[in-house]
Amino acid sequence: MNLTAKCYRGEGWWGIEIVELPNVFSQARRLDQVEAMAREAAAMYTGNSTASFSVTVAPQLSSEDATAIATASERKRAALVANRSAAEANRLAARRLADQGMTVRDVGTLLGVSYQRAQKLLAA
């Protein structure tokens, strides 16, 4: 059975409401405990095993909190893209310098990396 556990933060606890089972509630100290507590509450209510439920945790956040999380996620994604681009630029620069006959140590010095890192860039 698929369940949705809406959870609300208040006074140090997450209050849990199981959407598909009216009047079934629980609580958890931390968000990572919500799924297990929802399973346990559903099992007690239905008499089924906790393993018979799949639970989707749905934290209910303010629009400001949701926006802050979305902004952080977008910036992490952009940083990942930028890091990949920088790594590729480093590989291309290392190859270009090495193709001109520069030593691995010189390549490392020019790119601001150790010669070991320069070796790895050239091997890629």
Biopython code that builds the backbone (N, CA, C, O; Angstrom):
import numpy as np
from Bio.PDB.StructureBuilder import StructureBuilder

atoms = [
    (1, "MET", "N", (0.845, -1.172, 0.000)),
    (1, "MET", "CA", (0.000, 0.000, 0.000)),
    (1, "MET", "C", (0.892, 1.237, 0.000)),
    (1, "MET", "O", (1.835, 1.326, 0.786)),
    (2, "ASN", "N", (0.596, 2.184, -0.875)),
    (2, "ASN", "CA", (1.337, 3.436, -0.959)),
    (2, "ASN", "C", (0.715, 4.471, -0.031)),
    (2, "ASN", "O", (-0.488, 4.727, -0.083)),
    (3, "LEU", "N", (1.545, 5.058, 0.814)),
    (3, "LEU", "CA", (1.071, 6.052, 1.768)),
    (3, "LEU", "C", (1.843, 7.355, 1.594)),
    (3, "LEU", "O", (3.012, 7.360, 1.210)),
    (4, "THR", "N", (1.168, 8.446, 1.883)),
    (4, "THR", "CA", (1.804, 9.757, 1.914)),
    (4, "THR", "C", (1.794, 10.245, 3.349)),
    (4, "THR", "O", (0.742, 10.336, 3.982)),
    (5, "ALA", "N", (2.980, 10.556, 3.855)),
    (5, "ALA", "CA", (3.110, 11.057, 5.222)),
    (5, "ALA", "C", (3.376, 12.558, 5.155)),
    (5, "ALA", "O", (4.507, 12.993, 4.939)),
    (6, "LYS", "N", (2.312, 13.344, 5.344)),
    (6, "LYS", "CA", (2.496, 14.790, 5.447)),
    (6, "LYS", "C", (3.081, 15.063, 6.815)),
    (6, "LYS", "O", (2.587, 14.546, 7.817)),
    (7, "CYS", "N", (4.118, 15.862, 6.870)),
    (7, "CYS", "CA", (4.701, 16.157, 8.175)),
    (7, "CYS", "C", (4.895, 17.649, 8.344)),
    (7, "CYS", "O", (5.265, 18.371, 7.419)),
    (8, "TYR", "N", (4.631, 18.073, 9.550)),
    (8, "TYR", "CA", (4.642, 19.478, 9.925)),
    (8, "TYR", "C", (5.603, 19.660, 11.087)),
    (8, "TYR", "O", (5.573, 18.881, 12.040)),
    (9, "ARG", "N", (6.455, 20.676, 11.022)),
    (9, "ARG", "CA", (7.426, 20.941, 12.092)),
    (9, "ARG", "C", (6.804, 21.845, 13.136)),
    (9, "ARG", "O", (6.196, 22.864, 12.808)),
    (10, "GLY", "N", (6.961, 21.466, 14.397)),
    (10, "GLY", "CA", (6.464, 22.309, 15.468)),
    (10, "GLY", "C", (7.036, 21.901, 16.807)),
    (10, "GLY", "O", (6.977, 20.728, 17.176)),
    (11, "GLU", "N", (7.583, 22.840, 17.529)),
    (11, "GLU", "CA", (8.080, 22.642, 18.895)),
    (11, "GLU", "C", (9.020, 21.454, 19.029)),
    (11, "GLU", "O", (8.896, 20.654, 19.956)),
    (12, "GLY", "N", (9.954, 21.346, 18.101)),
    (12, "GLY", "CA", (10.982, 20.316, 18.202)),
    (12, "GLY", "C", (10.596, 18.952, 17.658)),
    (12, "GLY", "O", (11.393, 18.017, 17.735)),
    (13, "TRP", "N", (9.400, 18.813, 17.113)),
    (13, "TRP", "CA", (8.934, 17.530, 16.594)),
    (13, "TRP", "C", (8.364, 17.711, 15.203)),
    (13, "TRP", "O", (7.960, 18.807, 14.814)),
    (14, "TRP", "N", (8.338, 16.605, 14.453)),
    (14, "TRP", "CA", (7.601, 16.543, 13.192)),
    (14, "TRP", "C", (6.299, 15.818, 13.478)),
    (14, "TRP", "O", (6.308, 14.644, 13.848)),
    (15, "GLY", "N", (5.188, 16.503, 13.309)),
    (15, "GLY", "CA", (3.882, 15.865, 13.403)),
    (15, "GLY", "C", (3.591, 15.183, 12.074)),
    (15, "GLY", "O", (3.800, 15.770, 11.012)),
    (16, "ILE", "N", (3.115, 13.956, 12.131)),
    (16, "ILE", "CA", (2.918, 13.153, 10.919)),
    (16, "ILE", "C", (1.437, 12.846, 10.750)),
    (16, "ILE", "O", (0.778, 12.374, 11.676)),
    (17, "GLU", "N", (0.928, 13.118, 9.563)),
    (17, "GLU", "CA", (-0.454, 12.784, 9.195)),
    (17, "GLU", "C", (-0.388, 11.866, 7.988)),
    (17, "GLU", "O", (0.218, 12.213, 6.975)),
    (18, "ILE", "N", (-1.008, 10.699, 8.089)),
    (18, "ILE", "CA", (-1.010, 9.769, 6.966)),
    (18, "ILE", "C", (-2.266, 10.030, 6.150)),
    (18, "ILE", "O", (-3.379, 9.756, 6.598)),
    (19, "VAL", "N", (-2.078, 10.554, 4.968)),
    (19, "VAL", "CA", (-3.188, 11.037, 4.136)),
    (19, "VAL", "C", (-4.211, 9.945, 3.853)),
    (19, "VAL", "O", (-5.414, 10.189, 3.948)),
    (20, "GLU", "N", (-3.757, 8.760, 3.511)),
    (20, "GLU", "CA", (-4.657, 7.679, 3.096)),
    (20, "GLU", "C", (-5.360, 7.007, 4.265)),
    (20, "GLU", "O", (-6.300, 6.241, 4.049)),
    (21, "LEU", "N", (-4.944, 7.264, 5.469)),
    (21, "LEU", "CA", (-5.553, 6.659, 6.648)),
    (21, "LEU", "C", (-6.028, 7.784, 7.575)),
    (21, "LEU", "O", (-5.280, 8.232, 8.444)),
    (22, "PRO", "N", (-7.260, 8.233, 7.391)),
    (22, "PRO", "CA", (-7.764, 9.342, 8.216)),
    (22, "PRO", "C", (-7.635, 9.029, 9.704)),
    (22, "PRO", "O", (-7.851, 7.900, 10.143)),
    (23, "ASN", "N", (-7.283, 10.045, 10.453)),
    (23, "ASN", "CA", (-7.148, 9.947, 11.908)),
    (23, "ASN", "C", (-5.975, 9.092, 12.370)),
    (23, "ASN", "O", (-5.939, 8.666, 13.524)),
    (24, "VAL", "N", (-5.012, 8.834, 11.483)),
    (24, "VAL", "CA", (-3.792, 8.135, 11.885)),
    (24, "VAL", "C", (-2.669, 9.167, 11.887)),
    (24, "VAL", "O", (-2.333, 9.757, 10.861)),
    (25, "PHE", "N", (-2.104, 9.361, 13.069)),
    (25, "PHE", "CA", (-1.077, 10.372, 13.263)),
    (25, "PHE", "C", (0.086, 9.760, 14.024)),
    (25, "PHE", "O", (-0.058, 8.737, 14.693)),
    (26, "SER", "N", (1.232, 10.400, 13.912)),
    (26, "SER", "CA", (2.400, 10.017, 14.696)),
    (26, "SER", "C", (3.286, 11.240, 14.811)),
    (26, "SER", "O", (2.909, 12.341, 14.412)),
    (27, "GLN", "N", (4.465, 11.030, 15.362)),
    (27, "GLN", "CA", (5.422, 12.124, 15.444)),
    (27, "GLN", "C", (6.827, 11.555, 15.412)),
    (27, "GLN", "O", (7.044, 10.382, 15.716)),
    (28, "ALA", "N", (7.773, 12.395, 15.042)),
    (28, "ALA", "CA", (9.180, 11.996, 15.001)),
    (28, "ALA", "C", (10.025, 13.192, 15.396)),
    (28, "ALA", "O", (9.660, 14.341, 15.149)),
    (29, "ARG", "N", (11.140, 12.905, 16.001)),
    (29, "ARG", "CA", (12.048, 13.989, 16.408)),
    (29, "ARG", "C", (12.761, 14.579, 15.186)),
    (29, "ARG", "O", (12.952, 15.791, 15.091)),
    (30, "ARG", "N", (13.155, 13.688, 14.242)),
    (30, "ARG", "CA", (13.902, 14.132, 13.057)),
    (30, "ARG", "C", (13.180, 13.702, 11.788)),
    (30, "ARG", "O", (12.438, 12.721, 11.778)),
    (31, "LEU", "N", (13.411, 14.452, 10.727)),
    (31, "LEU", "CA", (12.768, 14.173, 9.452)),
    (31, "LEU", "C", (13.147, 12.793, 8.917)),
    (31, "LEU", "O", (12.320, 12.124, 8.297)),
    (32, "ASP", "N", (14.386, 12.362, 9.149)),
    (32, "ASP", "CA", (14.795, 11.049, 8.648)),
    (32, "ASP", "C", (14.121, 9.891, 9.386)),
    (32, "ASP", "O", (14.273, 8.736, 8.987)),
    (33, "GLN", "N", (13.383, 10.182, 10.448)),
    (33, "GLN", "CA", (12.654, 9.158, 11.195)),
    (33, "GLN", "C", (11.173, 9.089, 10.798)),
    (33, "GLN", "O", (10.459, 8.186, 11.234)),
    (34, "VAL", "N", (10.716, 10.029, 9.981)),
    (34, "VAL", "CA", (9.292, 10.123, 9.647)),
    (34, "VAL", "C", (8.795, 8.867, 8.940)),
    (34, "VAL", "O", (7.732, 8.347, 9.279)),
    (35, "GLU", "N", (9.547, 8.378, 7.970)),
    (35, "GLU", "CA", (9.083, 7.209, 7.210)),
    (35, "GLU", "C", (8.846, 6.011, 8.127)),
    (35, "GLU", "O", (7.805, 5.360, 8.039)),
    (36, "ALA", "N", (9.796, 5.719, 8.998)),
    (36, "ALA", "CA", (9.655, 4.570, 9.896)),
    (36, "ALA", "C", (8.473, 4.748, 10.847)),
    (36, "ALA", "O", (7.736, 3.797, 11.109)),
    (37, "MET", "N", (8.292, 5.962, 11.361)),
    (37, "MET", "CA", (7.182, 6.202, 12.282)),
    (37, "MET", "C", (5.838, 6.098, 11.560)),
    (37, "MET", "O", (4.864, 5.600, 12.125)),
    (38, "ALA", "N", (5.788, 6.565, 10.319)),
    (38, "ALA", "CA", (4.556, 6.452, 9.537)),
    (38, "ALA", "C", (4.230, 4.988, 9.261)),
    (38, "ALA", "O", (3.071, 4.584, 9.359)),
    (39, "ARG", "N", (5.239, 4.188, 8.917)),
    (39, "ARG", "CA", (5.034, 2.749, 8.698)),
    (39, "ARG", "C", (4.495, 2.080, 9.959)),
    (39, "ARG", "O", (3.560, 1.281, 9.912)),
    (40, "GLU", "N", (5.109, 2.429, 11.082)),
    (40, "GLU", "CA", (4.698, 1.825, 12.339)),
    (40, "GLU", "C", (3.251, 2.196, 12.684)),
    (40, "GLU", "O", (2.473, 1.336, 13.097)),
    (41, "ALA", "N", (2.896, 3.454, 12.518)),
    (41, "ALA", "CA", (1.530, 3.892, 12.809)),
    (41, "ALA", "C", (0.537, 3.206, 11.876)),
    (41, "ALA", "O", (-0.532, 2.778, 12.312)),
    (42, "ALA", "N", (0.885, 3.101, 10.597)),
    (42, "ALA", "CA", (-0.002, 2.443, 9.630)),
    (42, "ALA", "C", (-0.154, 0.963, 9.950)),
    (42, "ALA", "O", (-1.249, 0.412, 9.836)),
    (43, "ALA", "N", (0.935, 0.320, 10.349)),
    (43, "ALA", "CA", (0.880, -1.103, 10.703)),
    (43, "ALA", "C", (-0.009, -1.323, 11.917)),
    (43, "ALA", "O", (-0.806, -2.261, 11.946)),
    (44, "MET", "N", (0.126, -0.468, 12.908)),
    (44, "MET", "CA", (-0.707, -0.603, 14.107)),
    (44, "MET", "C", (-2.184, -0.392, 13.767)),
    (44, "MET", "O", (-3.047, -1.079, 14.313)),
    (45, "TYR", "N", (-2.478, 0.541, 12.880)),
    (45, "TYR", "CA", (-3.858, 0.858, 12.521)),
    (45, "TYR", "C", (-4.496, -0.246, 11.673)),
    (45, "TYR", "O", (-5.661, -0.593, 11.870)),
    (46, "THR", "N", (-3.722, -0.797, 10.725)),
    (46, "THR", "CA", (-4.290, -1.773, 9.783)),
    (46, "THR", "C", (-4.065, -3.220, 10.194)),
    (46, "THR", "O", (-4.780, -4.109, 9.731)),
    (47, "GLY", "N", (-3.087, -3.470, 11.051)),
    (47, "GLY", "CA", (-2.737, -4.837, 11.407)),
    (47, "GLY", "C", (-1.817, -5.499, 10.404)),
    (47, "GLY", "O", (-1.523, -6.688, 10.529)),
    (48, "ASN", "N", (-1.358, -4.757, 9.416)),
    (48, "ASN", "CA", (-0.429, -5.289, 8.414)),
    (48, "ASN", "C", (1.013, -5.087, 8.872)),
    (48, "ASN", "O", (1.281, -4.353, 9.823)),
    (49, "SER", "N", (1.923, -5.745, 8.186)),
    (49, "SER", "CA", (3.351, -5.612, 8.465)),
    (49, "SER", "C", (3.839, -4.228, 8.035)),
    (49, "SER", "O", (3.317, -3.649, 7.083)),
    (50, "THR", "N", (4.840, -3.705, 8.740)),
    (50, "THR", "CA", (5.415, -2.416, 8.340)),
    (50, "THR", "C", (6.011, -2.486, 6.936)),
    (50, "THR", "O", (6.076, -1.477, 6.234)),
    (51, "ALA", "N", (6.446, -3.683, 6.529)),
    (51, "ALA", "CA", (7.042, -3.854, 5.199)),
    (51, "ALA", "C", (6.011, -3.789, 4.078)),
    (51, "ALA", "O", (6.380, -3.678, 2.909)),
    (52, "SER", "N", (4.734, -3.856, 4.415)),
    (52, "SER", "CA", (3.703, -3.852, 3.370)),
    (52, "SER", "C", (3.366, -2.438, 2.887)),
    (52, "SER", "O", (2.488, -2.270, 2.041)),
    (53, "PHE", "N", (4.048, -1.434, 3.411)),
    (53, "PHE", "CA", (3.758, -0.051, 3.035)),
    (53, "PHE", "C", (4.963, 0.591, 2.358)),
    (53, "PHE", "O", (6.109, 0.381, 2.756)),
    (54, "SER", "N", (4.678, 1.368, 1.341)),
    (54, "SER", "CA", (5.697, 2.282, 0.811)),
    (54, "SER", "C", (5.236, 3.677, 1.210)),
    (54, "SER", "O", (4.068, 4.031, 1.047)),
    (55, "VAL", "N", (6.159, 4.454, 1.728)),
    (55, "VAL", "CA", (5.800, 5.758, 2.293)),
    (55, "VAL", "C", (6.532, 6.863, 1.544)),
    (55, "VAL", "O", (7.750, 6.814, 1.366)),
    (56, "THR", "N", (5.774, 7.849, 1.113)),
    (56, "THR", "CA", (6.345, 9.067, 0.557)),
    (56, "THR", "C", (6.262, 10.136, 1.633)),
    (56, "THR", "O", (5.173, 10.483, 2.091)),
    (57, "VAL", "N", (7.406, 10.651, 2.031)),
    (57, "VAL", "CA", (7.453, 11.697, 3.053)),
    (57, "VAL", "C", (7.261, 13.038, 2.360)),
    (57, "VAL", "O", (7.976, 13.366, 1.414)),
    (58, "ALA", "N", (6.286, 13.813, 2.838)),
    (58, "ALA", "CA", (5.953, 15.103, 2.230)),
    (58, "ALA", "C", (6.014, 16.207, 3.288)),
    (58, "ALA", "O", (4.992, 16.563, 3.875)),
    (59, "PRO", "N", (7.224, 16.751, 3.531)),
    (59, "PRO", "CA", (7.329, 17.835, 4.503)),
    (59, "PRO", "C", (6.533, 19.050, 4.042)),
    (59, "PRO", "O", (6.611, 19.442, 2.878)),
    (60, "GLN", "N", (5.787, 19.631, 4.928)),
    (60, "GLN", "CA", (5.000, 20.821, 4.631)),
    (60, "GLN", "C", (5.825, 22.030, 5.079)),
    (60, "GLN", "O", (6.000, 22.270, 6.274)),
    (61, "LEU", "N", (6.323, 22.776, 4.110)),
    (61, "LEU", "CA", (7.228, 23.883, 4.394)),
    (61, "LEU", "C", (6.592, 25.208, 3.997)),
    (61, "LEU", "O", (5.689, 25.258, 3.162)),
    (62, "SER", "N", (7.074, 26.262, 4.605)),
    (62, "SER", "CA", (6.621, 27.587, 4.195)),
    (62, "SER", "C", (7.154, 27.866, 2.794)),
    (62, "SER", "O", (8.121, 27.240, 2.360)),
    (63, "SER", "N", (6.536, 28.790, 2.096)),
    (63, "SER", "CA", (6.995, 29.117, 0.747)),
    (63, "SER", "C", (8.415, 29.676, 0.788)),
    (63, "SER", "O", (9.193, 29.461, -0.142)),
    (64, "GLU", "N", (8.758, 30.393, 1.861)),
    (64, "GLU", "CA", (10.117, 30.925, 1.989)),
    (64, "GLU", "C", (11.128, 29.797, 2.136)),
    (64, "GLU", "O", (12.201, 29.837, 1.533)),
    (65, "ASP", "N", (10.788, 28.786, 2.939)),
    (65, "ASP", "CA", (11.690, 27.645, 3.116)),
    (65, "ASP", "C", (11.830, 26.865, 1.812)),
    (65, "ASP", "O", (12.935, 26.471, 1.439)),
    (66, "ALA", "N", (10.721, 26.644, 1.123)),
    (66, "ALA", "CA", (10.763, 25.916, -0.147)),
    (66, "ALA", "C", (11.605, 26.678, -1.173)),
    (66, "ALA", "O", (12.358, 26.069, -1.933)),
    (67, "THR", "N", (11.480, 27.992, -1.196)),
    (67, "THR", "CA", (12.267, 28.812, -2.113)),
    (67, "THR", "C", (13.744, 28.730, -1.769)),
    (67, "THR", "O", (14.580, 28.611, -2.665)),
    (68, "ALA", "N", (14.080, 28.793, -0.478)),
    (68, "ALA", "CA", (15.482, 28.701, -0.055)),
    (68, "ALA", "C", (16.083, 27.361, -0.458)),
    (68, "ALA", "O", (17.226, 27.307, -0.914)),
    (69, "ILE", "N", (15.328, 26.284, -0.296)),
    (69, "ILE", "CA", (15.810, 24.956, -0.678)),
    (69, "ILE", "C", (15.986, 24.856, -2.189)),
    (69, "ILE", "O", (16.982, 24.313, -2.666)),
    (70, "ALA", "N", (15.023, 25.379, -2.939)),
    (70, "ALA", "CA", (15.114, 25.350, -4.398)),
    (70, "ALA", "C", (16.319, 26.155, -4.880)),
    (70, "ALA", "O", (17.020, 25.736, -5.801)),
    (71, "THR", "N", (16.557, 27.296, -4.264)),
    (71, "THR", "CA", (17.710, 28.126, -4.635)),
    (71, "THR", "C", (19.011, 27.387, -4.355)),
    (71, "THR", "O", (19.915, 27.381, -5.191)),
    (72, "ALA", "N", (19.109, 26.768, -3.189)),
    (72, "ALA", "CA", (20.316, 26.009, -2.840)),
    (72, "ALA", "C", (20.538, 24.858, -3.818)),
    (72, "ALA", "O", (21.664, 24.621, -4.256)),
    (73, "SER", "N", (19.475, 24.148, -4.159)),
    (73, "SER", "CA", (19.590, 23.024, -5.097)),
    (73, "SER", "C", (20.043, 23.499, -6.473)),
    (73, "SER", "O", (20.895, 22.868, -7.099)),
    (74, "GLU", "N", (19.487, 24.591, -6.937)),
    (74, "GLU", "CA", (19.862, 25.135, -8.246)),
    (74, "GLU", "C", (21.318, 25.577, -8.245)),
    (74, "GLU", "O", (22.040, 25.357, -9.218)),
    (75, "ARG", "N", (21.746, 26.194, -7.162)),
    (75, "ARG", "CA", (23.140, 26.647, -7.094)),
    (75, "ARG", "C", (24.106, 25.471, -7.009)),
    (75, "ARG", "O", (25.205, 25.536, -7.560)),
    (76, "LYS", "N", (23.714, 24.395, -6.326)),
    (76, "LYS", "CA", (24.550, 23.190, -6.299)),
    (76, "LYS", "C", (24.670, 22.599, -7.694)),
    (76, "LYS", "O", (25.749, 22.179, -8.114)),
    (77, "ARG", "N", (23.534, 22.570, -8.416)),
    (77, "ARG", "CA", (23.555, 22.042, -9.782)),
    (77, "ARG", "C", (24.445, 22.898, -10.672)),
    (77, "ARG", "O", (25.232, 22.366, -11.454)),
    (78, "ALA", "N", (24.328, 24.211, -10.563)),
    (78, "ALA", "CA", (25.151, 25.115, -11.364)),
    (78, "ALA", "C", (26.631, 24.954, -11.024)),
    (78, "ALA", "O", (27.482, 25.007, -11.912)),
    (79, "ALA", "N", (26.941, 24.758, -9.739)),
    (79, "ALA", "CA", (28.329, 24.557, -9.327)),
    (79, "ALA", "C", (28.877, 23.259, -9.905)),
    (79, "ALA", "O", (30.036, 23.200, -10.314)),
    (80, "LEU", "N", (28.056, 22.228, -9.941)),
    (80, "LEU", "CA", (28.484, 20.953, -10.511)),
    (80, "LEU", "C", (28.801, 21.120, -12.000)),
    (80, "LEU", "O", (29.814, 20.614, -12.483)),
    (81, "VAL", "N", (27.942, 21.824, -12.716)),
    (81, "VAL", "CA", (28.173, 22.079, -14.142)),
    (81, "VAL", "C", (29.453, 22.891, -14.328)),
    (81, "VAL", "O", (30.260, 22.590, -15.207)),
    (82, "ALA", "N", (29.638, 23.920, -13.503)),
    (82, "ALA", "CA", (30.831, 24.759, -13.595)),
    (82, "ALA", "C", (32.092, 23.957, -13.278)),
    (82, "ALA", "O", (33.118, 24.129, -13.936)),
    (83, "ASN", "N", (32.019, 23.083, -12.276)),
    (83, "ASN", "CA", (33.179, 22.247, -11.930)),
    (83, "ASN", "C", (33.548, 21.305, -13.067)),
    (83, "ASN", "O", (34.727, 21.109, -13.361)),
    (84, "ARG", "N", (32.543, 20.727, -13.701)),
    (84, "ARG", "CA", (32.813, 19.834, -14.839)),
    (84, "ARG", "C", (33.449, 20.609, -15.991)),
    (84, "ARG", "O", (34.378, 20.126, -16.638)),
    (85, "SER", "N", (32.947, 21.795, -16.234)),
    (85, "SER", "CA", (33.493, 22.638, -17.296)),
    (85, "SER", "C", (34.937, 23.029, -16.990)),
    (85, "SER", "O", (35.788, 23.000, -17.879)),
    (86, "ALA", "N", (35.217, 23.395, -15.734)),
    (86, "ALA", "CA", (36.570, 23.762, -15.328)),
    (86, "ALA", "C", (37.515, 22.573, -15.462)),
    (86, "ALA", "O", (38.655, 22.729, -15.900)),
    (87, "ALA", "N", (37.047, 21.391, -15.087)),
    (87, "ALA", "CA", (37.877, 20.190, -15.192)),
    (87, "ALA", "C", (38.227, 19.906, -16.650)),
    (87, "ALA", "O", (39.365, 19.553, -16.960)),
    (88, "GLU", "N", (37.259, 20.056, -17.536)),
    (88, "GLU", "CA", (37.512, 19.839, -18.966)),
    (88, "GLU", "C", (38.490, 20.883, -19.500)),
    (88, "GLU", "O", (39.377, 20.551, -20.288)),
    (89, "ALA", "N", (38.340, 22.140, -19.081)),
    (89, "ALA", "CA", (39.264, 23.200, -19.505)),
    (89, "ALA", "C", (40.674, 22.901, -19.005)),
    (89, "ALA", "O", (41.645, 23.129, -19.726)),
    (90, "ASN", "N", (40.797, 22.393, -17.776)),
    (90, "ASN", "CA", (42.110, 22.010, -17.244)),
    (90, "ASN", "C", (42.732, 20.894, -18.066)),
    (90, "ASN", "O", (43.925, 20.933, -18.368)),
    (91, "ARG", "N", (41.923, 19.891, -18.432)),
    (91, "ARG", "CA", (42.442, 18.781, -19.243)),
    (91, "ARG", "C", (42.929, 19.283, -20.598)),
    (91, "ARG", "O", (44.001, 18.894, -21.063)),
    (92, "LEU", "N", (42.144, 20.143, -21.223)),
    (92, "LEU", "CA", (42.524, 20.667, -22.540)),
    (92, "LEU", "C", (43.790, 21.523, -22.450)),
    (92, "LEU", "O", (44.673, 21.422, -23.302)),
    (93, "ALA", "N", (43.875, 22.359, -21.422)),
    (93, "ALA", "CA", (45.057, 23.202, -21.243)),
    (93, "ALA", "C", (46.288, 22.347, -20.981)),
    (93, "ALA", "O", (47.357, 22.609, -21.533)),
    (94, "ALA", "N", (46.146, 21.333, -20.145)),
    (94, "ALA", "CA", (47.270, 20.442, -19.846)),
    (94, "ALA", "C", (47.750, 19.749, -21.112)),
    (94, "ALA", "O", (48.952, 19.670, -21.363)),
    (95, "ARG", "N", (46.827, 19.256, -21.897)),
    (95, "ARG", "CA", (47.193, 18.573, -23.138)),
    (95, "ARG", "C", (47.905, 19.538, -24.086)),
    (95, "ARG", "O", (48.913, 19.180, -24.696)),
    (96, "ARG", "N", (47.390, 20.741, -24.208)),
    (96, "ARG", "CA", (47.983, 21.744, -25.093)),
    (96, "ARG", "C", (49.426, 22.045, -24.670)),
    (96, "ARG", "O", (50.332, 22.081, -25.503)),
    (97, "LEU", "N", (49.622, 22.257, -23.387)),
    (97, "LEU", "CA", (50.962, 22.571, -22.886)),
    (97, "LEU", "C", (51.918, 21.394, -23.069)),
    (97, "LEU", "O", (53.064, 21.579, -23.479)),
    (98, "ALA", "N", (51.448, 20.192, -22.768)),
    (98, "ALA", "CA", (52.286, 18.995, -22.924)),
    (98, "ALA", "C", (52.633, 18.767, -24.396)),
    (98, "ALA", "O", (53.747, 18.347, -24.707)),
    (99, "ASP", "N", (51.697, 19.038, -25.298)),
    (99, "ASP", "CA", (51.947, 18.858, -26.730)),
    (99, "ASP", "C", (53.010, 19.827, -27.245)),
    (99, "ASP", "O", (53.581, 19.612, -28.314)),
    (100, "GLN", "N", (53.274, 20.887, -26.491)),
    (100, "GLN", "CA", (54.315, 21.849, -26.857)),
    (100, "GLN", "C", (55.670, 21.446, -26.269)),
    (100, "GLN", "O", (56.667, 22.150, -26.429)),
    (101, "GLY", "N", (55.682, 20.289, -25.582)),
    (101, "GLY", "CA", (56.922, 19.770, -25.044)),
    (101, "GLY", "C", (57.205, 20.153, -23.606)),
    (101, "GLY", "O", (58.299, 19.888, -23.107)),
    (102, "MET", "N", (56.260, 20.763, -22.931)),
    (102, "MET", "CA", (56.482, 21.130, -21.529)),
    (102, "MET", "C", (56.464, 19.883, -20.656)),
    (102, "MET", "O", (55.774, 18.905, -20.942)),
    (103, "THR", "N", (57.242, 19.949, -19.587)),
    (103, "THR", "CA", (57.281, 18.829, -18.649)),
    (103, "THR", "C", (55.986, 18.809, -17.836)),
    (103, "THR", "O", (55.250, 19.793, -17.765)),
    (104, "VAL", "N", (55.743, 17.666, -17.238)),
    (104, "VAL", "CA", (54.558, 17.519, -16.392)),
    (104, "VAL", "C", (54.631, 18.498, -15.226)),
    (104, "VAL", "O", (53.614, 19.074, -14.838)),
    (105, "ARG", "N", (55.806, 18.690, -14.672)),
    (105, "ARG", "CA", (55.961, 19.646, -13.571)),
    (105, "ARG", "C", (55.643, 21.070, -14.037)),
    (105, "ARG", "O", (54.994, 21.827, -13.315)),
    (106, "ASP", "N", (56.093, 21.434, -15.230)),
    (106, "ASP", "CA", (55.787, 22.772, -15.756)),
    (106, "ASP", "C", (54.284, 22.930, -15.991)),
    (106, "ASP", "O", (53.707, 23.974, -15.689)),
    (107, "VAL", "N", (53.669, 21.901, -16.524)),
    (107, "VAL", "CA", (52.217, 21.934, -16.731)),
    (107, "VAL", "C", (51.507, 22.150, -15.397)),
    (107, "VAL", "O", (50.597, 22.973, -15.296)),
    (108, "GLY", "N", (51.928, 21.408, -14.377)),
    (108, "GLY", "CA", (51.328, 21.546, -13.046)),
    (108, "GLY", "C", (51.509, 22.939, -12.494)),
    (108, "GLY", "O", (50.572, 23.523, -11.950)),
    (109, "THR", "N", (52.722, 23.484, -12.632)),
    (109, "THR", "CA", (53.000, 24.826, -12.130)),
    (109, "THR", "C", (52.132, 25.858, -12.838)),
    (109, "THR", "O", (51.547, 26.725, -12.188)),
    (110, "LEU", "N", (52.043, 25.774, -14.150)),
    (110, "LEU", "CA", (51.243, 26.743, -14.914)),
    (110, "LEU", "C", (49.753, 26.648, -14.603)),
    (110, "LEU", "O", (49.050, 27.659, -14.615)),
    (111, "LEU", "N", (49.273, 25.448, -14.326)),
    (111, "LEU", "CA", (47.845, 25.267, -14.020)),
    (111, "LEU", "C", (47.540, 25.414, -12.531)),
    (111, "LEU", "O", (46.376, 25.407, -12.130)),
    (112, "GLY", "N", (48.588, 25.548, -11.708)),
    (112, "GLY", "CA", (48.369, 25.709, -10.272)),
    (112, "GLY", "C", (47.945, 24.425, -9.586)),
    (112, "GLY", "O", (47.189, 24.446, -8.615)),
    (113, "VAL", "N", (48.444, 23.298, -10.106)),
    (113, "VAL", "CA", (48.148, 21.996, -9.503)),
    (113, "VAL", "C", (49.458, 21.256, -9.283)),
    (113, "VAL", "O", (50.494, 21.640, -9.825)),
    (114, "SER", "N", (49.410, 20.206, -8.497)),
    (114, "SER", "CA", (50.609, 19.400, -8.279)),
    (114, "SER", "C", (50.989, 18.677, -9.565)),
    (114, "SER", "O", (50.165, 18.530, -10.468)),
    (115, "TYR", "N", (52.229, 18.231, -9.646)),
    (115, "TYR", "CA", (52.609, 17.492, -10.854)),
    (115, "TYR", "C", (51.858, 16.168, -10.937)),
    (115, "TYR", "O", (51.614, 15.653, -12.028)),
    (116, "GLN", "N", (51.486, 15.612, -9.761)),
    (116, "GLN", "CA", (50.695, 14.368, -9.773)),
    (116, "GLN", "C", (49.329, 14.617, -10.425)),
    (116, "GLN", "O", (48.850, 13.813, -11.224)),
    (117, "ARG", "N", (48.713, 15.755, -10.061)),
    (117, "ARG", "CA", (47.424, 16.100, -10.659)),
    (117, "ARG", "C", (47.593, 16.364, -12.155)),
    (117, "ARG", "O", (46.743, 15.980, -12.959)),
    (118, "ALA", "N", (48.687, 17.018, -12.520)),
    (118, "ALA", "CA", (48.956, 17.274, -13.940)),
    (118, "ALA", "C", (49.083, 15.963, -14.703)),
    (118, "ALA", "O", (48.600, 15.845, -15.829)),
    (119, "GLN", "N", (49.744, 14.964, -14.080)),
    (119, "GLN", "CA", (49.845, 13.642, -14.715)),
    (119, "GLN", "C", (48.468, 13.055, -14.967)),
    (119, "GLN", "O", (48.202, 12.510, -16.039)),
    (120, "LYS", "N", (47.582, 13.170, -13.963)),
    (120, "LYS", "CA", (46.228, 12.636, -14.110)),
    (120, "LYS", "C", (45.440, 13.379, -15.190)),
    (120, "LYS", "O", (44.675, 12.768, -15.937)),
    (121, "LEU", "N", (45.629, 14.689, -15.268)),
    (121, "LEU", "CA", (44.957, 15.459, -16.317)),
    (121, "LEU", "C", (45.427, 14.992, -17.696)),
    (121, "LEU", "O", (44.620, 14.879, -18.619)),
    (122, "LEU", "N", (46.698, 14.727, -17.836)),
    (122, "LEU", "CA", (47.240, 14.292, -19.120)),
    (122, "LEU", "C", (46.843, 12.856, -19.463)),
    (122, "LEU", "O", (46.744, 12.491, -20.635)),
    (123, "ALA", "N", (46.622, 12.060, -18.440)),
    (123, "ALA", "CA", (46.220, 10.660, -18.660)),
    (123, "ALA", "C", (44.754, 10.542, -19.035)),
    (123, "ALA", "O", (44.344, 9.544, -19.627)),
    (124, "ALA", "N", (43.958, 11.552, -18.696)),
    (124, "ALA", "CA", (42.504, 11.479, -18.932)),
    (124, "ALA", "C", (42.177, 11.605, -20.409)),
    (124, "ALA", "O", (41.006, 11.565, -20.788)),
]
sb = StructureBuilder()
sb.init_structure("model")
sb.init_model(0)
sb.init_chain("A")
sb.init_seg("    ")
for serial, (resi, resn, name, xyz) in enumerate(atoms, 1):
    if name == "N":
        sb.init_residue(resn, " ", resi, " ")
    sb.init_atom(name, np.array(xyz, "f"), 0.0, 1.0, " ", f" {name:<3s}", serial, name[0])
structure = sb.get_structure()
